[in-house]
Amino acid sequence: MCAIFGISDNKEAARLSYLGLHALQHRGQEGSGIVSTDGVNNYVHRRQGLVQDIFNETILNELKGSAAIGHNRYSTTGESSVANLQPLRMKSAMGWVSLVHNGNLVNAKQWVHALEKQGSIFQTTNDTEIIIHLMARSGSTDLVPALVAALKQVEGAYSIIAMNKDTMVAVRDPRGYRPLHMGELMGKPLFASENTAFDLIGAKSVRELEPGEMVEVALGDGRVRSSFPFEKKEPQQCIFEHVYFARPDSNIYGSNVHQVRKALGRKLAEEHPAPNADLVIPVPDSGVPAAIGFSEGARVPFDMGIIRSHYVGRTFIEPKQSIRDFGVRLKLNPVASVIGGKSIVVVDDSLVRGTTSKKLIQHLREAGAREVHLRISSPPITHSCFYGIDTPTREELIGSTHTAEFIRAYIGADSLGYLSREGLIEAAGGVKKGFCHACFSGEYATEIPT
């Protein structure tokens, strides 16, 4: 999962890209980058870390021009390194081209082997570079035909923004795995993974790109052209965006994320009620909307019985003296005065390995909870994702190898209830939305190479 952002014909292009990426920080915290152009030259800055730590006034002044694209990286292919950060750039018959990509290509390894045999030299271990090589090999001197030719040869998930000196193009794969929005600022188009990025900079949200849609913007005059250059396929929009990844204040696939998550909680209360519970509490922050919905559906009071620390970085110095379950305690701490002596329903968005839930339930009991009933606002995760989410292997997914009763006993809960797949789809808008739920069902829309 990554964030992409692009803005055309604005003298503050780099600064607005910085703000857009800041609003999309939740989609990737590994590193960030921006490429800008003034119509003649292009300028780039990429570093590992968080957006606010990577860019400063001096750097943004160096990113000249009135058009820019940016990227926040969350690695699903390739190691964590500066070389794998985006935007990627190349110089070819098309001139300088830069590109940002959210998603995963499922036939990436086959293309890497094939292209290397033909003499290509890869500078990264990032599947996005395959698109760059295929564009260069298209023989076209124009950005759009080269990009179309490249994308017709790959399979999988891609939401992409590409740019050269006179054109910006945004495109979503024919199945629409990953979201991509178009907005407008001072009459000129811009693009982002989620429309919440537009709110921060005062831009108007226009619409989501449709699966398989390509939108071209002529830099300098703002002319916009939409086309559908790919074979039409059944939509497979990632339902896990609604469960966890997208910001609650975003609108994804035509629905507000916060409202969908509340609906998941209400459906969960219908499927797995807890009639004798005294209190509903969320696992913050992602479990909050579903817990509100569960509270409403079950008519059980809601409270914040767990407090999350928002200052936990990617690394932390642990005390030399061993503290049991230090990592969980560092991030999540029960409020004894809220849960003491009560039967509580704990609502979380998903359960992956079960280790965090096991430790958290221990802490809740130590804080005085009389009973702990765990409710999950999604089905058991049973399969790996190959379309842009870095899920563990099937062997590491506790839901793929163990029953709900085994998991309940393992984590130490008094009861455990998952939202059904049918309930998830219904609460998220129904089957007509065209959701990908392969991580819950194993039903992949593409062939997954060994």
C-alpha positions in Angstrom: 0.0 0.0 0.0 1.4 3.4 -1.0 0.2 7.0 -1.5 0.4 8.9 -4.8 -0.3 12.5 -5.5 0.0 14.7 -8.5 -0.8 18.4 -9.2 -0.7 20.4 -12.5 -0.3 24.0 -13.3 0.2 25.5 -9.9 3.2 27.7 -8.9 3.1 26.1 -5.4 3.2 22.5 -6.9 6.0 21.2 -4.7 4.6 22.6 -1.5 1.1 21.4 -2.2 2.5 17.9 -3.0 4.3 18.0 0.3 1.0 18.7 2.1 -0.9 16.1 0.1 1.7 13.5 1.0 1.4 14.5 4.6 -2.3 13.9 4.5 -1.6 10.5 3.0 1.1 9.5 5.5 -1.0 6.6 6.8 -0.6 4.8 3.4 3.2 4.6 3.7 5.8 5.6 6.3 9.0 4.1 4.8 10.0 7.0 2.7 8.8 9.7 0.4 9.7 11.6 -2.7 8.6 14.4 -5.1 9.5 15.2 -8.7 8.6 18.6 -10.1 9.0 20.1 -13.6 9.2 23.7 -14.9 8.5 22.5 -18.5 12.2 22.3 -19.3 14.0 20.5 -16.4 12.8 18.3 -13.7 13.9 18.3 -10.0 13.7 15.4 -7.5 14.1 14.8 -3.8 13.7 11.3 -2.2 14.5 10.1 1.3 13.6 7.5 3.8 11.5 8.6 6.8 8.3 10.6 7.4 7.1 13.4 5.1 7.6 16.2 7.7 11.2 15.0 8.3 12.2 14.7 4.7 11.1 18.1 3.3 12.0 21.6 4.5 11.8 25.1 3.1 15.2 24.8 1.4 14.4 21.5 -0.3 10.9 22.7 -1.4 12.5 25.8 -3.0 14.7 23.6 -5.0 11.7 21.6 -6.4 10.9 24.2 -9.0 8.1 24.3 -11.5 4.3 24.3 -11.7 3.7 20.5 -11.9 4.7 17.8 -9.5 4.1 14.2 -8.5 4.8 12.5 -5.1 4.8 9.2 -3.4 4.8 7.7 0.1 6.3 4.2 0.1 5.0 1.1 1.9 7.0 -1.8 0.7 5.3 -4.9 -0.7 8.0 -5.8 -3.2 11.7 -5.0 -2.9 13.7 -4.2 0.2 13.5 -1.0 2.2 16.1 1.2 0.6 16.6 4.7 -1.0 16.9 3.1 -4.4 13.3 1.7 -4.2 11.8 5.1 -3.3 9.6 6.8 -5.8 8.9 8.7 -8.0 11.1 6.7 -10.4 12.6 8.6 -13.3 14.0 7.6 -16.7 15.5 9.4 -19.7 14.4 7.9 -23.1 13.1 8.8 -26.5 10.2 10.5 -24.6 12.6 12.7 -22.8 12.6 12.7 -19.0 9.6 10.7 -17.5 8.7 10.3 -13.9 6.2 7.9 -12.4 4.5 6.9 -9.1 2.7 3.6 -8.5 0.4 2.2 -5.8 -0.3 -1.5 -6.1 1.5 -4.7 -7.0 2.2 -6.5 -10.3 1.6 -10.2 -9.9 3.7 -11.1 -12.9 6.6 -9.0 -11.9 9.2 -11.8 -11.4 8.5 -13.2 -14.9 9.0 -9.8 -16.4 12.2 -9.2 -14.5 13.7 -12.5 -15.8 12.5 -11.8 -19.3 13.8 -8.2 -19.5 17.1 -9.1 -18.0 17.6 -11.8 -20.6 17.0 -9.1 -23.2 19.7 -6.9 -21.7 17.8 -4.7 -19.3 19.6 -3.6 -16.2 17.5 -3.0 -13.1 18.5 -0.3 -10.7 15.9 -1.3 -8.0 14.1 -4.4 -6.7 10.8 -2.5 -7.1 8.1 -3.9 -9.5 7.4 -0.3 -10.7 10.6 -0.3 -12.6 9.2 -3.0 -14.9 6.7 -0.4 -16.2 9.5 2.0 -16.9 11.5 -0.6 -18.9 8.4 -1.6 -20.9 7.6 2.1 -21.7 11.2 2.6 -22.9 10.9 -0.5 -25.1 7.6 0.6 -26.6 9.4 2.7 -29.2 7.0 5.5 -28.8 8.2 9.1 -28.3 4.9 10.1 -26.6 4.2 9.5 -22.9 0.6 8.3 -23.2 1.0 5.6 -25.9 4.2 4.3 -24.2 2.4 4.0 -20.9 -0.6 2.3 -22.5 1.7 -0.2 -24.3 3.5 -1.0 -21.0 0.4 -1.5 -18.9 -1.2 -3.8 -21.5 1.6 -6.2 -20.8 1.5 -6.3 -17.0 -1.1 -7.9 -14.6 -2.2 -6.9 -11.2 -2.9 -3.8 -9.3 -1.8 -0.3 -10.3 -3.0 3.2 -9.7 -0.4 5.4 -11.5 0.5 9.0 -12.1 3.2 9.7 -14.8 4.6 13.0 -16.0 6.9 14.5 -18.5 7.6 18.1 -19.4 4.2 18.7 -21.0 1.8 16.0 -19.9 0.5 14.4 -16.7 -1.5 11.2 -16.9 -3.3 9.3 -14.1 -4.5 5.7 -14.7 -6.3 3.0 -12.7 -6.0 -0.7 -13.6 -9.0 -2.3 -15.3 -10.1 -4.1 -12.0 -9.7 -0.9 -9.9 -7.9 -2.6 -7.0 -6.5 0.6 -5.6 -8.3 4.0 -5.3 -7.4 7.1 -7.2 -9.2 10.4 -7.0 -9.3 13.5 -9.2 -9.7 17.0 -7.7 -9.6 20.6 -8.8 -7.7 23.6 -7.5 -8.1 27.0 -9.1 -9.6 25.3 -12.1 -6.7 22.9 -12.6 -6.8 19.1 -12.0 -4.9 17.2 -9.4 -4.9 13.5 -8.3 -4.5 11.6 -5.0 -4.9 8.1 -3.6 -7.6 9.5 -1.3 -9.7 12.6 -1.5 -8.8 13.6 2.1 -5.5 15.0 0.6 -7.6 17.6 -1.2 -9.2 18.8 2.0 -5.9 19.9 3.5 -5.0 22.2 0.6 -8.5 23.5 -0.1 -9.1 21.7 -3.3 -12.4 20.4 -4.5 -13.0 16.7 -4.9 -14.3 16.0 -8.4 -14.6 12.2 -8.6 -12.9 8.8 -8.5 -11.3 7.5 -11.6 -13.2 4.5 -12.8 -11.5 1.1 -13.1 -9.5 1.1 -16.4 -9.8 4.9 -16.8 -6.9 7.0 -18.0 -7.0 10.8 -17.5 -4.5 13.0 -19.5 -3.7 16.6 -18.5 -2.0 18.9 -20.9 0.4 20.9 -18.7 0.2 24.6 -19.3 -3.4 24.9 -20.5 -5.1 22.3 -18.2 -6.9 20.5 -21.0 -8.2 17.2 -19.7 -9.0 14.0 -21.7 -10.4 10.8 -20.4 -10.2 7.4 -22.1 -10.5 3.7 -21.5 -7.7 2.1 -23.4 -7.8 -1.3 -21.7 -10.0 -4.4 -22.0 -12.9 -4.1 -19.6 -12.8 -6.5 -16.6 -14.9 -7.2 -13.6 -14.1 -4.6 -10.8 -12.1 -6.0 -7.9 -11.9 -3.0 -5.5 -9.9 -3.8 -2.4 -12.4 -4.1 0.5 -9.6 -4.0 3.0 -9.3 -0.3 2.3 -12.7 0.1 4.0 -11.7 -2.3 6.9 -8.4 -0.7 7.8 -6.2 1.2 5.3 -8.0 4.3 4.2 -8.5 7.3 6.4 -11.9 7.5 8.1 -12.5 11.0 6.6 -11.9 9.7 3.0 -14.5 8.6 0.5 -13.6 5.3 -1.2 -15.6 3.5 -3.9 -18.4 6.0 -3.5 -18.8 5.6 0.3 -17.4 7.4 3.4 -14.9 5.2 5.2 -16.0 6.2 8.7 -19.7 5.4 7.9 -18.8 2.1 6.3 -16.8 1.1 9.4 -19.7 2.0 11.7 -21.9 -0.2 9.5 -19.4 -3.1 9.8 -19.7 -2.7 13.6 -23.5 -2.7 13.5 -23.5 -5.8 11.3 -21.0 -7.5 13.7 -23.3 -6.8 16.7 -26.2 -8.4 14.7 -24.1 -11.5 13.9 -22.3 -11.8 17.2 -24.1 -10.0 20.0 -22.8 -9.9 23.6 -26.1 -9.6 25.6 -24.5 -9.5 29.0 -21.8 -7.1 28.3 -21.5 -3.9 30.3 -19.3 -1.9 27.9 -18.0 -1.7 24.3 -14.4 -0.5 23.9 -12.3 -0.2 20.7 -8.7 -1.1 20.0 -7.6 2.4 18.9 -7.4 4.0 16.5 -8.6 1.8 13.6 -11.2 -0.1 15.7 -13.0 3.1 16.9 -15.7 3.5 14.2 -16.6 -0.2 14.2 -16.8 -0.1 18.0 -19.2 2.9 17.8 -21.3 0.9 15.3 -21.3 -2.2 17.5 -22.3 -0.1 20.5 -25.2 1.3 18.6 -26.3 -2.0 17.2 -26.0 -3.9 20.5 -27.3 -1.0 22.6 -24.3 -1.4 25.0 -22.5 1.8 26.3 -19.3 2.8 24.5 -16.1 4.1 26.2 -12.4 4.4 25.5 -11.1 1.6 27.7 -7.7 1.5 25.9 -5.5 4.5 25.3 -3.0 4.5 22.5 0.3 6.3 22.5 0.7 8.3 19.3 4.4 8.9 19.9 5.7 5.4 19.2 8.3 5.5 16.4 9.6 2.8 14.2 12.4 2.0 16.8 12.4 2.4 20.5 15.0 1.8 23.2 13.7 -0.9 25.5 14.8 -1.1 29.1 17.6 -3.5 29.9 15.4 -5.1 32.6 12.9 -7.3 30.8 9.3 -6.0 30.9 6.7 -8.6 29.8 4.9 -7.6 26.5 6.8 -4.3 26.4 5.9 -3.6 22.8 2.1 -3.9 23.3 2.3 -1.9 26.6 4.3 0.8 24.9 1.5 1.3 22.3 -1.8 0.3 24.1 -2.6 0.7 27.8 -5.9 -0.2 29.5 -7.8 2.3 31.6 -8.5 0.4 34.8 -11.1 2.9 36.1 -13.2 2.3 32.9 -13.0 -1.5 32.6 -12.5 -2.6 36.2 -15.1 -5.3 37.3 -16.9 -5.1 33.9 -17.7 -7.5 31.2 -16.3 -5.8 28.1 -16.6 -6.2 24.3 -13.3 -5.3 22.6 -13.7 -4.4 18.9 -10.8 -4.5 16.5 -10.7 -4.3 12.7 -8.7 -7.5 12.0 -6.8 -10.3 13.6 -3.6 -11.4 11.8 -1.2 -13.5 13.9 -3.1 -13.2 17.2 0.0 -12.3 19.3 -1.0 -8.7 19.9 -4.6 -9.6 20.8 -3.3 -12.3 23.2 -1.1 -9.8 25.0 -3.7 -7.1 25.0 -6.3 -9.4 26.6 -3.9 -10.3 29.3 -3.4 -6.6 30.1 -7.2 -6.0 30.2 -7.6 -8.8 32.7 -4.8 -7.5 34.8 -6.5 -4.1 34.7 -9.6 -5.7 36.3 -11.9 -6.7 33.4 -14.2 -9.4 34.5 -14.9 -10.8 31.1 -13.3 -10.0 27.7 -15.2 -10.7 24.5 -13.3 -10.0 21.3 -15.2 -8.9 18.2 -13.5 -8.5 14.8 -15.1 -6.3 12.1 -13.8 -8.4 9.2 -13.6 -12.1 8.5 -10.6 -14.3 9.3 -7.6 -13.4 7.1 -6.8 -16.7 5.5 -4.7 -15.8 2.4 -1.9 -13.5 1.4 -2.5 -10.4 -0.7 -0.7 -10.0 -4.0 -2.2 -6.7 -5.0 -0.5 -4.2 -2.7 -0.9 -5.2 1.0 2.1 -6.7 2.8 0.3 -9.6 4.5 2.2 -12.4 6.0 2.5 -15.8 4.4 -0.5 -18.2 4.9 1.5 -20.2 7.5 1.7 -17.0 9.6 -2.0 -16.1 9.4 -3.6 -17.7 12.4 -7.0 -17.6 10.7 -5.8 -19.8 7.8 -4.7 -22.7 9.9 -6.8 -22.7 13.1 -10.5 -22.6 14.0 -12.2 -19.7 15.7 -12.5 -21.7 18.9 -8.8 -22.5 18.9 -8.0 -18.9 18.3 -10.4 -17.9 21.2 -8.6 -20.2 23.6 -5.1 -19.1 22.3 -5.7 -15.4 22.9 -7.6 -16.0 26.1 -10.9 -14.4 25.3 -14.2 -15.4 26.8 -15.7 -15.3 23.3 -14.6 -14.5 19.8 -16.7 -13.3 16.9 -15.7 -12.4 13.3 -17.8 -10.5 10.9 -18.9 -12.9 8.1 -17.7 -12.3 4.5 -21.4 -11.8 3.4 -21.9 -9.3 6.3 -18.7 -7.4 5.3 -19.7 -7.0 1.7 -23.3 -6.0 2.6 -22.2 -3.4 5.1 -19.6 -2.0 2.6 -22.2 -1.5 -0.1 -23.1 -4.8 -1.6 -21.8 -7.1 -4.3 -22.6 -4.6 -7.1 -19.6 -2.5 -5.8 -17.3 -5.2 -7.2 -15.0 -5.9 -4.2 -11.8 -7.9 -4.0 -11.9 -10.1 -0.8 -9.1 -12.6 -1.7 -7.4 -12.1 1.6 -10.6 -13.5 3.3 -11.7 -16.0 0.6 -8.7 -17.0 -1.5 -10.7 -16.1 -4.6 -8.1 -14.2 -6.7 -9.2 -12.6 -9.9 -5.8 -13.1 -11.6 -3.6 -16.1 -11.9 -1.0 -16.0 -9.0 2.4 -17.2 -10.3 4.3 -19.6 -8.0 
